[in-house]
Amino acid sequence: MPLALFITAALAFFWFGHFENRPGYYYLAWISAGLGTLTKGPVGFILPAGTILIYILVTRQFKLLLKVKSITGPIVFLIVTAPWYVQVCRANPDFFDFFFINQNLLRYTMTVHKRYQPFWYFVPVVIGGFLPWTFLLPAVIRQIWENLQPLASEVWFTVIWFAVTFLFFIPSQSKLATYVLPCFMPLALLIGYACRDAAPQARLGFSWAVALWLIIGAALTAVPFIHTSGLFAAMHHPERITPVIRYGIIMGPIMLVGSLLAIMAARRFGSVPGFALLALTLMFVSLGFSGQWDGMRSTRDIVQYLPANAQVCAYGKYYQSTAFYGRRPVYLVGAMGELAFGQSHTNALTINRNEFFSRLQTRKDFYCLTKTDHLASITEKVTKVRIVARQGELVLIQGPGGAGF
């Protein structure tokens, strides 16, 4: 995600400027913060600036406030950010309220965007997302505790970097797993710090990680053989494990073989190379087979064969791949979340519910893409609805006059 890239770059350039005594890198930090602000708004500045400010306060290095180009740096930041924001606000007078207030302030403080998650949501995200290195985190904590007095400034900075990023999103009323991507770079640096003098703890963590990998490998291998028993029938969306049913016989052995190779590497070279092989095994499986799940989220197989003259609309939710694979504009029934700003302007692609039901009832070339959960509300108005294509929880429907394709 670009925001994570620019936040990481801003703090990395500060690192080089401060710890390597290369003042020119401070300007690159300001530029990176500006690019992060262009990408996602004020959070691109808040997280790097907050991390650096708290680091200065904790370590009492107040002269650093002058060294970080506190006068010329903001000018560079404004040169990067201001032209685009000024121009877009001039062209769209309501953009400031929509973007800065609605999409940033209200998204953080209120549940209006319907992405609320409990306060602990990011804990399993970070723990799971950092596997297998998660098993080394106890060693990190122990190393920091044992060296707390005095703790090196580089370690303080890295701890604060992680803490500020992670804790900033805890109170947010809108949470997505990708929000905490900037946390993983400081965690990786802390793992490197801990691995220098934590061989016993690393060996213990590696044992737990290998055990988990072996369990996952065995489970993936078993799924294709046991799914016929009806074990997964009670799942709300059993189609989500279809890729495992198809390819578990390949994915599982890869995890098992990778685990065995990691054990051999750990015995010969140490736990850290073993961890690295476990991580590479997971990366190989993820990159090799994640496309099977991506395909389930795409509308390509449903809409790419639509007749050339057909109209298609989205009801309940807009799937961004529809216009691309359908090679046509997509009508929207009512306002749809983040698209509401554009829909509030005069356009020909937003239709109200009455117009939608009328077209579905009378037009033979009118199709609707929706989720199975919404079929009941549609059939209350148009009783003879025909499903012409289905993919997981997505369905493409026509009214009574449609002939499919």
Secondary structure, 3 states (H helix, E strand, C coil): CHHHHHHHHHHHHHHHHHHCCCCCHHHHHHHHHHHHHHHHCCHHHHHHHHHHHHHHHHHCCCCHHHHCCCCHHHHHHHHHHHHHHHHHHHHCCCHHHHHHHHHHHHHHHCCCCCCCCCCCCHHHHHHHHCCCHHHHHHHHHHHHHHCCCCCCHHHHHHHHHHHHHHHHHCCCCCCCHHHHHHHHHHHHHHHHHHHCCCHHHHHHHHHHHHHHHHHHHHHHHHHHHHHHHCCCCCCCCHHHHHHHHHHHHHHHHHHHHHHHHHHHHHHHHCHHHHHHHHHHHHHHHHHHHHHHHHHHHCCHHHHCCCCCCCEEEECCCCCCHHHHHHCCCEEEECCCHHHHHHHCCCCCCEECHHHHHHHHHHCCCEEEEEEHHHHHHHHCCCCCCEEEEEECCEEEEECCCCCCC
